[in-house]
């Protein structure tokens, strides 16, 4: 019985480790996909291109939120913090932008990006910030 429980425990740990690895790979892929169009459109480092993408009002609010803001948080862009704080209206749940992502930057995503940059989580894609 002890051996069966040990095998079950090891199996669960392996499944969890595989799930975490798959999630890390998936998010890393999305980060790279978001960086590419920004760098094609704007010169400079990854950070500079994403900041330019965010500031360019010709890009939709939805793209600016989900490509630039989210990615800046994932790469832990210290350079983006002042700008993100400027756009942030102290709405961590995003109630003010609910259903308005085509006309406002998402406050929830801005909040998450700020927290990701400040708190330095376990999984980081800062290596992509070149």
Secondary structure by P-SEA (a helix, b strand, c coil): caaaaaaaaaaaaaaaaaaaaaaaaaaaaaaaaaaaaaaacccccaaaaaaaaaacccccaaaaaaccaaaaaaaccccaaaaaaaacccccccccccccccccccaaaaaaaaaaaaaccccccccccc
